[in-house]
């Protein structure tokens, strides 16, 4: 039986519901590529679409069929991949999705499903054997899926112009969706039923832009027997962290047990030991949202890192009195860091990101070429790297004050939950090796960001209001402080490639998870909101990479690990007995003295440019280098296990080492193209493991003059070292 694929025959969407009509290719046909060709009669918009010039394709594209007579060929049902409790609201047949930067010239046909959780565009290619397995948002989403929470702006294209879609007026023929992860999807409803396309537009306004968190998608659940708890709401979590840091001058307070003290703080937090609860009550009205001085981390010599919101009074005397009170509790060695004066503020980050977003989301080929011509000037105009440099400089100065001068550092800003989260997290990454492990980084995010009350819903524009009569899009400005922090961490990884256990793919995946809409950690502004929602709804744990609800495989998790981190364990591998991995207890501070100047910083290309096909480098750095590092790392671990076995006196140890290619997980996230599949070879691009939508454009792709990757489908001969 012949294996069918969308790459081997033309196809069309029949009038039947969710059925793809497949017609066999005529014998002797030279056409083996099923690309959809769009022809234009003028201007820049589609006039009509045809599939092929062959007689078979013309018959397949013809709608004339005798009544009651079935069209010859196979019928394949197209259905979306739904989650539990996810329902289909509406669907649109005969939708055309344009390829990225194709200038509305070519694309692929399919069915657009509108569900309670996402927009899902399903094509024949997704059920074909050559379906791409890219790492998209924890694999919760497919390559052509858009979670409703990820939709940033919706435009309509008409008359050669683009404007934001309004709820009034006629249904647009072409709709362009800009996503928060910097992807762009362009759909054409030209060949759809008017009623279906009108419902799809109404769906976008009703489900993609909501003003109440109760309207967001969630799994149905029942209230548990106990009051729900979020991360670092319990005393046990704080006790474990204080024990790890050898913290003795602070205590855990439950003054906020019922969120009556401050709704943006967790139920329990850590304060100076000599600061009584009654004193906290008297001091709290002078701080924004009652966010008093709270402990973050301690060095082993006793110096601590603390955070607070700025005082809401203009009285200098009151500010001095509160500082003297802290000196009595902590001692005279205190260094105040006012982020409102020394660091870029939230408004600056927001405006800088808007300019960066425009640079990373070209919608036409001419716009891409124009940006390429003045790329460095446009990048400098965003001031993004300038903001990153300023924040890293403040964090490094604070870390040096703690380590070298043994001073308590109190980081404060007006709100106490934006740039404070960034700087306190960076200080711990600079000083604490445990925070550079995957487990330690998870604890850091939970402690400083989730429990710390960072307003994810507000900063990521999860909730937005809409005026039906307004021409402007229903949105609130997105200020991704969390993305800014991840970018700072990536800069540290770039300067210290062996000091972090996790890879940049891990950071990019975290950013993608921030707007999937399934994880309570990134859905709400504080633990009070999370616990309130958990009483009636169920959410997923973003850190549950291997649980029953996770779709990540063991091979996917390999991509989260930094293969160069093994160099930090050289002593362990060379020692007679391997040192078991601990929880960071007893680890000494190790300051990463980074270079904060702008000349030493780079653009995070994997996160920002992964969806631009023309920016891809085929078989190029850094993706290929990463894979080679993984292979070397596995060889080192294999040889180390053999050496330990010999040292322990084990017999029967095989001394000859067969070099095994690390292809078992490359299959799971590599980039396939029509040409690569035809040649039975696999292609790795610079966007690995996040592939941009649409095929690789071999005419414009950057292909270094290096030896191609081997064909992983062939049998390997024994390669002995």
N, C-alpha and C positions, 0 to 999 in steps of 0.2 A: 504494500500500500504506500502510495506516495505521500511524503510528509508535506503538509501545507504550511505556507508562510505568507504573510503580507508582502514579502520581498520577492515572491515568485509569480504573482498573478494580480491582475487588476481587480478591484472590488468597488462596490458602490453600496450605499445605504438604501435598502428597499423601503417601501412605504409601511411595511409591517412594523409593529412595535418592537424596538430593541433587537431587531434582526438584521444582520449584515448579509447581504446577498453576494455570494462569491461565484464568479464565473470562471471556468477553466480557460487557460491560455491556448490559443490556437496553435496547432502544430506548425513548426517552422518559423514561429514568431521570434524575432531577434531581440525583442524587448524583455529584459530580465529585471529592470528596475521599476518599481511601482510608484514612482514619484508622481504627485499630483501637479499638473501644470496649470497655472492660472494665466489667462490672457486678458489683456486690457485693450479697450478701444480708444482710450484717451485719458488724460489726467493721470492719477496714481491709484485708481481703485478698480476692483475686480468687475469685469463685465459679465463673464460667464466662466464656467469651469468645465473641463473635460478631462478624462482620465488617460486616454491613449488614442493614437491615430489608427490603431489596428481595427479590423472589422469586428473582432471579438469584443474589444473594449467599447466600440460604438454600440454594439448590440446590448452590452451590459449597462451602458449609461442611458439607454433609451427607456422611457417610461411606458412605452406602448406595449401592453401585454393583453392578450385576450382574457376576457373576464372569466374567472374561475379556473384559469390555467396557471399552474405554478411555474415560476421562472426556473430554468435549468440551473444546476449547480448545487453547491452546498449552502446551508444556512447555519450561521454561527450566532448564538445569542450573546449579546454584550450586556454585562451586568457589572455594577460597581462592587468593589470590595468593601463591604460595610462592617462597622464595628458593632458591638453589642449596644442595643438601644438606639442605634442610628437608623433613621428612616428616610426614604426618598420622598421629597416634597414635590418635585416636578422634574421633567426631563425634556430635552430638546434633541430631536433627530436631525441628521444632515448638517451638523455644525462643522465648520471648517476652522481649524486652529492653525494660524500662520506660524511659520518657523521664525525664530528670533533673528532680527535684523534682515529679514527677507524682503522688506519694503512691500509687503502684501503681495508677493509674487508666487509663493509656493507654501504648501502646508499639508496637513493631513486631515482627513474627514473622520468623523466619529460621532458619538452620542455624548451630550453634556448632561450629567445627572446633578441635580440640585438637592442635597440632603440637609439634614439638620445639623451637620457637622462640617461639610465641605462642598466645594465644587469638584466634581470628578469627571474628567474627560476621558472616555474609554474608546480605544481604537482597536483595530484588528491586531496591531503590532504588540499590544500588551498581552494577548493570549497566544502569541506565536512562540515557537520554541526559542527564538533569539531574543526574547524579552530582556531588556537591560535591567540589571540588578544594582541600581545605584543607591547609595546611602542617603536617603531623603527623610529627614526629620524622624530619626529612630525607626525608619521603615514603617511607621504608622501610616504615612502617606505614600502614594505611588508617584511616579515621575510627573504625571500630568494632573495631580490633585492640588487643590488650594484650600487649606483650612480657612474657615470664615474669619477666624481671628487674625489671619495673616494678610487679609485684604487691607491695603492702605488707601488706595484711591481708585475709583472707576471712571474711565473716560469713554466718550463716544467720538468716533472718527467720522467726519462727514464733510464733504466738500473740500478735502485736502487739509482740514484743520482738526485739531484735537481740543476738546473742551470737557470739563467735568460733567458727568452724567447727572441729569436732574430727573426727578420722579414724574414730572409732567411732560407732556408732549408725546410725539410718536415714538415708537420703538426704534432704536438705532439699528442700522445694518451691521456696523462693526463696533465691538466693545473691546476696550483695552483695560486690563486689570494690572495695576502696579501693586506688588506685594512688599511687605515689610522686610523680607529677606532679600530684597533687591531683584527679584524675578519679575518678568513682564510676560503676560499672557494676552494674546490678541485673538479674538473669536469673531467669526463672520456668521451672521444669521440670514444671509442672502437667500439660501436655499431651504430655509426652515419654514414651518407653518407659522403664520403670524401670531396665532393664539399661543403657541408654545414659547416663542421668543419673548412675547409680552409678559408671560408668567415668569420667565427667567429674570427679566429686568426687575419686576416687582419683588421677586425673591431676594435679589441683592439688597434692595433697600430695607426689606423687612428683617432679614436674618444676618446680614453682614455688618450692619450698623445698629447696635442696640445700646440703650442708655441704662439698662438695669442688668446687674450680674446674674439675676435669676433667669434671664433669657438666654444665657450662654449654654452651650451644649455640655451635658454632664451625664454620667451614668446614674440610673435610678438606684437609690439605696434607701435603707431604713436607718433611723436613728439608733445608735447603739445603746447599751445599758448604761454606759458612762459618758460623762462629758468629753467630747472630742478634744484631743490635744494635738498641737502642731509642734514642729521642731523647736527645741530649747524652751518648751513650756514647763518641762519637768525639772525638778532639782537634781535628778540623777545625771542628766546630760551636762549640767553646769559643773557638778562635782567632778565628773570625769575630766572635763577640760581644765579645771583648776588644778587637779592632781597632776595632769600631764605637764602643766606649766609651772608646777611647784609654787603655786600662788598661796600665800599665807596671810597677806595683809588685807584681804577682802572677804566678804561674806555674801551669801545668797539671800535675797529678800523676796518675800511673797506679798509685798504691799499691793501688787497689781494682780492679785489672784483672780479677781472678778472684773478686771479691766476698768475699775473705777478710778484708778490713779492716772492712767494714760492708755488710751485705746491703741496707740501705735507701738507700744512696747510689749514684749512678751509677758506672760503671766509672772515669770520669775526672771530676775536678772541679778547681776553682781555689782555691788557697791563697796566703797571703802568700809573697813570693819568698824571704824569709830563713828561712822555716819549712821545715826539711829533713824528708825522709820518716822518718828515724829519730826525729826529735822528734815527728812526728805519731803514730808508734807508741807512744811513751811517754806522750803526752797523751791518746790515745784512750780508754783504760780509764776515765778520769774523766768521760766524757761518755755520755749515754744513747744506746745503740745505736752507740757510737763515732762519733757525728755531731759531728765537730770543727768548728771555725770554717771556713766556706767562703764564697767570694766570690759576690756576686749581681750587683752593678752598680757602676759608677764614674762620677762626675761629671767633667767635663773639667778641673776645677781639681785633681783628684787625690783628693778625698774619696770613700770607698767605702762601699757598703752590704754588710754581711756577716750571716750567720746561723749559729746553732749551737743545739744542745740544751743544756739546763741541766746543770750539774755534778751527778753522782750521789753526791757526797760531802758530808758535813756539816761538813767542816773548813774554817774560814774562812781558815786559813793557806794551804791548798792552792788555794783560790779566788784568793787574793791573788797567789800565785806564778804562776798561769796568766795572770792579768791583766797582771802585770809582764812576762811573756814576750811577750804580744801587743804591749805598749807598745814593747818593744825592736824588734819586727818592723814595726810600723805607725807608731809615733810617739806622742807624748803626747796628741794631740787625738783621744780616743776617748770616745764616748758609749754607754753600755750601756742597752739597753731590755729590761727584764724583763717579758715579756707576761703571765706568771702573776700579776703584781701590778698591771699598768697596763691590761690588756685583758680582756674577757670570756673565760672559759676554755671549753674544749670542752663541759663538762657544762652550763654556762649556755646555750650555743648550742643544745644538744640539747633541754633543757626548754623553752626559748623557742619552738623550732620546733614542738614538739608542741602548744603552745597556739595558735600561728599556724595550724597544720594544722587544728585543730578549728574555727577561725574561717572557714577557706577552703573547708571541705568540708561544707556543710549537706546532709543527706540527705532532709529533708522540708520542705514549704512552711512549716509552723509553726515549725520550727527556724530557717529562713531569716528569717522575720519576727521571731522573738525576737532573733536576732543583730543584725538591722537596728535594732531599738529601742535596743540598748545597744552599738552598734558601736564607737564611740570608746572607751568604757570597756573593752570586751573587747580592743580593739587595744592599749590601754595596758597591760592586764594581761599580755599576751604578753611584753612587754619586748623585743620584736624590734627596734624602732627605737632603743631605748635601747642595745642591744648594737651596732647599726650605728654609732650616734653615737660610742660609746666607741672603736671600732676606727678609724674615720676620724680621730678626734682624735689618736690615737697615731701614725698614719701621717703626718698633717700635721706634727706636732711633729718627727718623724724627718726628714722632707723638708726642713724649715727648717734643721735642724742641719747637714745636708749642704750645702745651697745657700748659706745666709747665714753660717755659722760655719766652713765647710770642715772639718767633723769626720767622722771615720770612725764610722759607726753600726753597732753589733753588736746584732742582734735575736735574742733567745733565749727559749725556753720549755722546759718539761720534756721534751717529745718532740722538738721541732725540726721537725715536719712538719705541723702543723695551723695554728694562728693565725700561725705564722711565715710560712707561704706566703701568707696573706692580707695581712699587713702589708707584707712585702717587695714583693709585687706592686703594692699600692696606692701605695707610695712611688715606684716606677718609673713608674706611670701619672701621678702628680702632677708628676713632674719631666721625664720623657722623652717628647717628642712622638711619637717613633717607636713607642712602646708603645701609642699611641692609634690607630694605623692597624690595619687588619685583619691585615696580615702581622705587624706587630710584636706584636699581642696574641696571635697564635698562638705566636710565639717565646716570649713571656712565660709562657704556660700550659705549654708544653713544658719550659721551663727550671725554673720555680719549683714547678710542681705535679707533672708527670709524672716528670721526672728527679729532682726534689727529694724524691721518695718519699712524697708524700701518699697515705695508705692509702684509696684510693677504694673498694675492696672492703669494707673494714671500716666506713667512715663511711657508705656507702650501703646497708649491710646486704645485699650481694649473696649472701653465704653465711650460711645460717641452719640451726640444728639443730632437730630436731623430736622430741618425746616422744609416741609414738602414743597413750599413755594419758592424756595431759594435756588438760585442757579449754582451756588457754590456747593462743593462736596461736603457731606456731613462728617466732619472729622475734627478732632482736637489735635494739636501739634504733638508729634511723637518726639520724645527726648530720650533716646536709648542710652541711659547712663550705664546700664549693665553691659551693653555692647562696648561702650567706651572702656569699661574695666577689662573686659576680655581682650580688647586690643592692647591695653597696657601689659597684660599678662603675656600676650604673644610677643611683644617687644622684648620682654625678659627672656622668653624662650629662644628668640633669635640671637640674643647676645650670650646666653648661657645654655647651649643646646644639650648639655649632658646633665643638667641640674634638675630637670623636671621629669617625673615619671610618665606624665600624660603628654599626648601629642597635640598639635594644632587642630587635628580633626576632632579631637575631643572637645576643644573649645568651640569650634564651629557648630558641632552638634548641639551643644548646650544653648547656643544662640538660636538655633532652629527650634529647639524645644520651648523656648520662651514665648513663641506665638503659635504653638500647635493648638492649645486650648484644652488639653487633657490633664495637665499637671497643676495641682493646687499651689505649688511653690511659686509659680510664675503668673498666677491668675489674679491674685488679690494684693491689696495694699499692706496688709498686716495680719498677724495671727488672729486678731479678733474677728476679722472678716472671714478668714479661712475656717475657723472653728464654727462660726455661725452657719456657713454653707455646708459644712460636713454633717450637720445635724439631719439634713434631709437628702443630701446628694453624696455620690461617691466619686472620688477622683483618683488618678494614678500617681504613683511615686516616681518622680523623674529620675531617681537614682536606681530604680529597679531594672538594671540592665539585663539580668538573667532570670527574672521571675516568669510566672506563667503568662502574664500579659505582654511580655516583651517579645518583639519580633526580631531582635538582634541575635545573630548566630555567634558561635565562638569565633569564627573567622572575622566577623564584624568587630568584635571586641578587641581583636589584635590591632585594629587600626587606631584604637584609642591609646595605645602604649607607645612610648618613645623608645625606639630601639637603642638610642645612644645612652639611655639612662643606665645601661648595664656597666658603663665605664665607672660609675660611682660605686659599683660593687666588686671592683677588681680584687680588693682584699678578701672579700667573702669567697670568691671563686678560687683564689689561690690558697686559701687557708685549708687546714686539714678538715675542719668541721664547718659546715655552712652556718652562718648566723641567722636564726629565724627572724622574719620580719616582725617588728614590734609595732607599738601604737605611738611611737614618738617619745616615750618616757625616757628621760635622761639625755635626750639629744641636745647637743650644745648649739648655740647660735652660730650661724655661718652667713655673714653679710655678703650679699651679692652687690659688689660695687660697680654698678652699671654706668654707662655713659648716657646721660640724659639729653645731650645736645641733639638738635634736630638732624644734623648730618649723620648721626648713628642710628636713626630710626628709619623704618621702611613701611611701605603700604602692605597691609595684610591681604595679599592677592587671593588666597584661597577663599576667604570670606566675602570679599567685595567684588571680585571679577570672575567668579566661577560660572556665572550664567551667561557670559558673553562668548559665543563660539569663536569669533574672530580673534579673541585674546588668548585662545588655547595654544599651547605648545605641545605637539605630539611627541611622545617618547622623550620628554624633556624634564628638566629640573623644575621643582623639587620633588615631584612625584616619583620619578624613576630613582632618584637618590634615596628617597625614603624606603623604597622596596629593596634596594641593594643593602641598605643598613639593616633592614629586618632579616635578610638572609644571613648576613655576617653575625648578627646578634644570636640567631638560632644556632649557628655553627659553634659560637663560643660557649653557649649553654650546653650543647651536646658534648663538646670536648671536656668542659668542666665536670660534667657528670661522670665521664669516663675516668678522669684523673682522680676524682674523689673515690670512685669505686676501687681503683688500684691502691690508693693510700689506705683504704680501710681493709685491704687484704682480700677483696672479693676475687673469686676465680672465674674463669670463663669470660673475661672481658674482651670483647672484640676490639682490637686496636686499629684495624683499618676503618677509616671513616668514609662513608659514602656521602658525598655532598648531595643533599636533596634540595631541589628548587622550591622556593616558598611560593608555590602557585596555588596551594589549596585555598587560600583566602583571596588571592588576586582575582579569581573567577568571580567572587561575590561582589566586587565593587569596581571592576574595570570598565573601561569605556569601549563599547562596541560600535562599529559603524557598518554601513551597508557594504562598503568595500572590504573592510576587515573580515566580515563574516563570509563574503564571497571567496576570499583568499584563505579562509580557515586560519586566520591569525587574529591576535588580540592587540588592542591599542590602548596604551596608557597615555593620558594627557595631563597637562598641568592642573586641570580641575579635579583630578582624582582625589577622593572617591565621589565627588559631587559633579555629575556631568550636566552640562547645559542642555536644555531641550533642543531637539533637532539634530540632524546628522552633522558629522564633521565636514566642514567645507574644505575639501582637499586642495582647492585652487588657491585659498588664502591662508590656510593653516600654517603655523610656524613649525617646520620639520627640521630639526638639527641633523647635521650629517654625521650621525652615529649609527652604530650597528643596531638594527631593530631587535626588539625583544624576541626571544625564541618562541616557537610555536608550542604552547603548553599542551596542545593536544597530542603531540608526538611522544613516543617513548624515549626516555633518556638512557644513554649508556652510563655505565658506572664511571664516576669521576672520583678518583682517589686523590687525596692530598699528598 
